[in-house]
């Protein structure tokens, strides 16, 4: 039985990790940390766990958690993970970091978007954790940078056509919408009920969102050349879900049916990527609570433009579910273990 610790377990991502790990047959969660809720049971903070676990939040040092656990999930805010990660790394533990602290390979790029990086020595050892694309690298590593939610939807959506060099790299436009849980559990005016309910707005417009360099880094890697994209996120009055619509100019004429077949072939061995029939497109309602990424593609023949629609649950495939998928690879479990949930509908 693999012993697991969740460092920073009181936010939405941390509790989602626990929700999924409790049904995983190969692990035991032995430590969950929170400074704010230290001494309280997880059920007192999140009543959904009542009767399911007796775990109590600890205000524990990284060394204390490293002494108890084999695998550590870092579910901390950006800039906090890098402060504790060296302890787990030097202790020989397997680490899955759900923050942005180790996603960007260029420290200069990281610091221009997030601020000073205090653990740059670890960055070269880290693997970017999209299992469908980098499974072999993940299996050889013990430190995974779990991708961001918006990037996951975009990378999986665009990977097949970038790998096959079918689109003009400079033409990519990404229009994404997210539920409010993507903003985290800390109170913010912009995510209050009255601010979000019955509304729909763009934010961080004009290339300002911090996920932009992460998306560009990974799309550039897939394309084999530097890419810059136009990325505009929007806030939906929903708890969960991300829907990304990706537009790109094709280098050659193709039909929607041909493009669908290309996507099906590319992802034919992937349990958690579902390709829709030609003319059908994903809905965030059909992935809620699941680890699936649903993708639909078509071609606007008038403009020779490819349109890709990708949907995920931002807390599962966009965060905790993908993190557990990565843990399964690191630990030698079947990749789907603990993740075969059917989406909640309606």
C-alpha positions as CSV (number, residue, x, y, z in Angstrom):
1,X,0.0,0.0,0.0
2,X,1.5,3.3,-1.1
3,X,1.3,6.0,1.6
4,X,0.2,9.4,0.4
5,X,0.4,12.9,1.9
6,X,-1.5,16.0,0.6
7,X,0.5,19.1,1.5
8,X,-2.1,21.9,1.5
9,X,-5.3,19.9,1.5
10,X,-7.9,22.5,2.5
11,X,-8.5,24.1,-0.9
12,X,-10.7,22.8,-3.7
13,X,-7.9,21.0,-5.4
14,X,-6.6,19.4,-2.2
15,X,-10.0,18.1,-1.2
16,X,-10.6,16.9,-4.7
17,X,-7.4,14.9,-4.5
18,X,-8.6,13.4,-1.2
19,X,-12.0,12.6,-2.6
20,X,-10.5,10.6,-5.4
21,X,-7.7,9.0,-3.4
22,X,-10.1,7.6,-0.8
23,X,-11.5,5.3,-3.5
24,X,-8.1,4.3,-4.8
25,X,-7.4,0.6,-4.0
26,X,-3.6,1.0,-3.9
27,X,-3.0,3.9,-1.6
28,X,-3.6,5.1,2.0
29,X,-3.7,8.8,2.7
30,X,-1.7,9.3,5.9
31,X,-1.3,13.1,6.2
32,X,-3.3,16.2,5.1
33,X,-2.0,19.6,6.1
34,X,-3.5,23.0,6.6
35,X,-2.3,25.9,8.8
36,X,-5.8,27.5,9.0
37,X,-7.7,24.3,9.9
38,X,-5.0,22.5,11.9
39,X,-6.6,20.2,14.5
40,X,-9.9,20.1,12.7
41,X,-11.1,16.9,10.9
42,X,-11.6,17.1,7.2
43,X,-15.2,16.3,7.7
44,X,-15.6,19.5,9.9
45,X,-14.4,21.6,7.0
46,X,-15.9,19.6,4.2
47,X,-19.0,17.7,5.5
48,X,-19.0,15.6,2.3
49,X,-16.3,13.4,4.0
50,X,-18.5,12.7,7.1
51,X,-18.3,9.0,7.9
52,X,-15.7,8.3,5.2
53,X,-12.4,9.2,6.8
54,X,-11.1,10.3,10.2
55,X,-8.2,12.3,8.8
56,X,-7.4,15.5,10.7
57,X,-5.6,18.5,9.3
58,X,-2.1,18.9,10.6
59,X,0.1,22.0,10.7
60,X,3.1,19.9,9.8
61,X,6.5,20.7,8.4
62,X,7.6,19.2,5.1
63,X,10.0,16.9,7.0
64,X,7.2,15.5,9.2
65,X,5.1,14.7,6.1
66,X,8.1,13.2,4.3
67,X,8.7,10.9,7.2
68,X,5.1,9.5,6.8
69,X,4.4,9.4,3.1
70,X,5.9,7.8,0.0
71,X,4.1,10.2,-2.5
72,X,3.4,13.9,-1.9
73,X,0.8,15.9,-3.6
74,X,1.6,19.6,-3.3
75,X,-1.7,21.4,-3.5
76,X,-0.4,24.8,-2.5
77,X,-0.8,28.3,-4.0
78,X,1.7,29.4,-6.6
79,X,5.0,30.5,-5.1
80,X,4.4,28.3,-2.0
81,X,5.2,24.9,-3.5
82,X,8.8,25.9,-4.4
83,X,9.5,26.7,-0.8
84,X,8.8,23.1,0.5
85,X,9.5,21.0,-2.6
86,X,13.3,20.7,-2.0
87,X,12.6,18.8,1.3
88,X,10.5,16.2,-0.5
89,X,12.9,16.0,-3.4
90,X,16.0,15.5,-1.2
91,X,14.1,12.9,0.9
92,X,13.7,10.8,-2.2
93,X,9.9,11.0,-2.3
94,X,7.7,11.0,-5.4
95,X,6.2,14.5,-5.9
96,X,3.2,15.7,-7.9
97,X,3.0,19.5,-7.7
98,X,-0.4,21.0,-8.7
99,X,0.8,24.6,-8.6
100,X,2.6,26.5,-11.5
101,X,5.9,26.6,-9.7
102,X,7.6,23.9,-11.8
103,X,5.7,23.9,-15.0
104,X,7.8,26.5,-16.9
105,X,11.2,25.3,-17.9
106,X,12.6,28.8,-18.4
107,X,13.2,30.4,-15.0
108,X,13.2,33.8,-16.6
109,X,9.8,33.3,-18.1
110,X,8.5,32.0,-14.8
111,X,9.8,35.1,-12.9
112,X,8.3,37.5,-15.5
113,X,4.8,36.1,-14.8
114,X,4.9,34.9,-11.2
115,X,7.9,36.4,-9.4
116,X,11.2,35.2,-7.9
117,X,11.8,31.4,-8.0
118,X,13.5,30.1,-4.9
119,X,14.2,26.5,-6.1
120,X,15.4,26.7,-9.7
121,X,17.8,23.8,-9.1
122,X,14.9,21.4,-9.2
123,X,13.3,22.6,-12.4
124,X,15.6,20.5,-14.7
125,X,14.5,17.4,-12.9
126,X,10.8,17.9,-13.4
127,X,8.6,16.3,-16.0
128,X,5.5,18.1,-17.3
129,X,2.7,15.8,-16.6
130,X,0.3,15.3,-19.6
131,X,0.1,11.4,-19.4
132,X,-1.3,11.1,-22.9
133,X,1.8,12.8,-24.4
134,X,4.6,12.2,-21.9
135,X,3.8,8.9,-20.3
136,X,7.3,7.4,-20.8
137,X,9.1,10.5,-19.3
138,X,6.7,10.5,-16.3
139,X,7.4,6.8,-15.6
140,X,11.2,7.6,-15.4
141,X,10.8,10.6,-13.1
142,X,9.8,11.2,-9.5
143,X,8.8,14.8,-9.7
144,X,5.8,15.8,-11.9
145,X,4.6,19.3,-12.6
146,X,0.8,18.8,-13.0
147,X,-0.5,20.9,-15.9
148,X,-2.9,23.8,-15.4
149,X,-6.5,23.4,-16.1
150,X,-6.8,25.8,-19.1
151,X,-3.5,24.4,-20.6
152,X,-4.8,20.8,-20.3
153,X,-7.9,21.5,-22.3
154,X,-5.8,23.4,-25.0
155,X,-2.9,21.0,-25.2
156,X,-5.0,17.9,-25.6
157,X,-7.2,19.7,-28.1
158,X,-4.4,20.9,-30.3
159,X,-1.8,18.1,-30.0
160,X,-2.9,15.9,-32.9
161,X,-2.8,18.7,-35.5
162,X,0.5,20.2,-34.2
163,X,2.2,16.8,-34.2
164,X,1.1,16.3,-37.8
165,X,2.1,19.9,-38.7
166,X,-1.4,20.5,-40.2
167,X,-2.0,24.1,-39.0
168,X,-0.3,27.5,-39.3
169,X,1.4,27.9,-36.0
170,X,0.9,31.7,-35.9
171,X,-2.8,31.4,-36.5
172,X,-3.9,29.8,-33.2
173,X,-6.6,31.6,-31.2
174,X,-7.9,30.1,-27.9
175,X,-11.2,31.1,-26.4
176,X,-11.8,29.4,-23.0
177,X,-14.5,29.4,-20.4
178,X,-14.2,28.2,-16.8
179,X,-16.4,27.6,-13.8
180,X,-15.7,29.6,-10.6
181,X,-13.9,26.8,-8.7
182,X,-10.9,27.6,-10.9
183,X,-10.4,30.7,-8.8
184,X,-9.8,28.7,-5.7
185,X,-11.5,28.8,-2.3
186,X,-10.1,32.1,-1.0
187,X,-12.8,34.8,-1.0
188,X,-12.5,37.2,-3.9
189,X,-15.0,39.8,-5.0
190,X,-14.9,38.6,-8.6
191,X,-16.1,35.1,-7.6
192,X,-18.8,36.0,-5.2
193,X,-22.3,34.6,-6.0
194,X,-23.8,38.0,-6.9
195,X,-20.8,38.9,-9.1
196,X,-21.0,35.6,-11.1
197,X,-24.6,34.5,-11.1
198,X,-26.5,35.4,-14.3
199,X,-23.3,36.8,-15.7
200,X,-20.6,35.9,-18.3
201,X,-17.5,37.8,-18.7
202,X,-14.0,37.8,-20.1
203,X,-11.0,38.5,-17.9
204,X,-7.2,38.9,-18.2
205,X,-7.9,40.0,-21.8
206,X,-4.9,40.7,-24.1
207,X,-2.5,38.0,-23.2
208,X,-2.4,38.7,-19.5
209,X,-3.4,35.3,-18.0
210,X,-0.6,33.4,-16.3
211,X,-1.5,30.2,-18.2
212,X,-0.4,31.8,-21.5
213,X,3.3,31.0,-21.3
214,X,2.6,27.5,-20.1
215,X,0.3,26.9,-23.1
216,X,2.8,28.4,-25.5
217,X,5.6,26.3,-24.0
218,X,3.8,23.1,-24.6
219,X,2.3,23.9,-28.0
220,X,5.8,25.0,-29.1
221,X,7.2,21.7,-28.0
222,X,4.5,19.8,-30.0
223,X,4.9,22.0,-33.1
224,X,8.7,21.9,-33.1
225,X,8.8,25.7,-33.4
226,X,8.1,28.7,-31.2
227,X,4.4,29.6,-30.9
228,X,2.6,32.6,-29.7
229,X,-1.2,32.4,-29.3
230,X,-4.1,34.7,-28.5
231,X,-5.7,33.4,-25.4
232,X,-8.8,34.8,-23.8
233,X,-10.4,33.2,-20.7
234,X,-14.0,33.8,-19.6
235,X,-15.8,33.1,-16.3
236,X,-19.0,31.0,-16.4
237,X,-21.6,31.0,-13.7
238,X,-20.8,27.3,-13.0
239,X,-19.1,25.5,-10.2
240,X,-17.0,23.3,-12.4
241,X,-15.9,22.8,-16.0
242,X,-13.7,24.3,-18.8
243,X,-14.7,24.6,-22.4
244,X,-12.0,25.7,-24.8
245,X,-12.6,26.6,-28.4
246,X,-9.4,26.6,-30.5
247,X,-9.2,28.2,-33.9
248,X,-6.4,27.6,-36.4
249,X,-5.8,28.0,-40.2
250,X,-5.1,24.7,-42.0
251,X,-2.1,24.2,-44.2
252,X,-4.2,22.0,-46.5
253,X,-7.8,21.3,-47.3
254,X,-9.4,18.7,-45.1
255,X,-13.0,17.8,-44.2
256,X,-14.4,17.6,-40.7
257,X,-14.8,13.8,-41.1
258,X,-11.1,13.4,-42.0
259,X,-10.0,15.5,-39.1
260,X,-12.2,13.5,-36.7
261,X,-10.6,10.3,-37.9
262,X,-7.1,11.8,-37.4
263,X,-8.1,12.6,-33.8
264,X,-9.5,9.2,-33.2
265,X,-6.3,7.5,-34.5
266,X,-4.1,9.8,-32.4
267,X,-6.0,9.1,-29.1
268,X,-7.2,5.5,-29.9
269,X,-5.3,4.1,-26.9
270,X,-6.2,6.8,-24.5
271,X,-8.9,5.9,-21.9
272,X,-9.6,9.4,-20.8
273,X,-9.8,11.2,-24.1
274,X,-13.1,10.9,-26.0
275,X,-13.5,12.1,-29.6
276,X,-17.0,13.1,-30.7
277,X,-18.8,12.1,-33.9
278,X,-18.5,14.6,-36.8
279,X,-20.9,17.5,-36.2
280,X,-21.2,16.9,-32.4
281,X,-19.4,18.9,-29.8
282,X,-18.7,18.6,-26.0
283,X,-20.6,20.1,-23.2
284,X,-19.1,20.7,-19.7
285,X,-22.1,19.0,-18.2
286,X,-21.0,15.6,-19.7
287,X,-17.5,15.6,-18.0
288,X,-18.5,17.0,-14.6
289,X,-16.9,15.0,-11.8
290,X,-15.0,12.8,-14.3
291,X,-11.4,12.5,-15.6
292,X,-12.4,12.7,-19.2
293,X,-11.4,15.2,-21.8
294,X,-14.0,15.4,-24.5
295,X,-13.1,16.8,-27.9
296,X,-15.1,17.6,-31.1
297,X,-13.5,19.0,-34.3
298,X,-14.8,20.4,-37.5
299,X,-13.5,22.5,-40.5
300,X,-15.0,25.7,-41.6
301,X,-14.5,25.2,-45.4
302,X,-15.3,28.8,-46.2
303,X,-12.3,30.0,-44.3
304,X,-10.2,26.8,-44.3
305,X,-10.1,27.1,-40.5
306,X,-10.0,24.2,-38.1
307,X,-12.3,24.5,-35.0
308,X,-11.6,22.3,-32.0
309,X,-13.8,22.2,-28.9
310,X,-12.4,20.6,-25.8
311,X,-14.2,20.1,-22.4
312,X,-12.9,19.0,-19.0
313,X,-13.7,19.2,-15.4
314,X,-11.2,21.8,-14.1
315,X,-10.9,20.1,-10.7
316,X,-10.5,16.5,-12.1
317,X,-8.8,16.2,-15.5
318,X,-7.6,19.8,-15.0
319,X,-6.1,19.2,-11.6
320,X,-6.6,16.3,-9.1
321,X,-7.6,13.6,-11.5
322,X,-4.7,14.2,-13.8
323,X,-2.4,14.3,-10.7
324,X,-3.6,10.9,-9.7
325,X,-3.2,9.7,-13.2
326,X,0.4,10.8,-13.0
327,X,0.8,9.2,-9.6
328,X,-0.5,5.9,-11.0
329,X,2.3,6.1,-13.7
330,X,5.0,6.9,-11.1
331,X,3.9,4.1,-8.8
332,X,3.2,1.4,-11.4
333,X,-0.5,1.2,-10.9
334,X,-2.9,0.8,-13.9
335,X,-3.3,4.4,-15.1
336,X,-7.1,4.4,-14.6
337,X,-7.0,3.2,-11.0
338,X,-9.3,5.3,-8.9
339,X,-10.4,7.4,-11.8
340,X,-13.2,5.5,-13.6
341,X,-15.9,7.8,-12.5
342,X,-18.9,8.4,-14.8
343,X,-19.7,12.1,-15.1
344,X,-22.5,13.5,-12.9
345,X,-25.5,14.3,-15.1
346,X,-27.8,16.2,-14.8
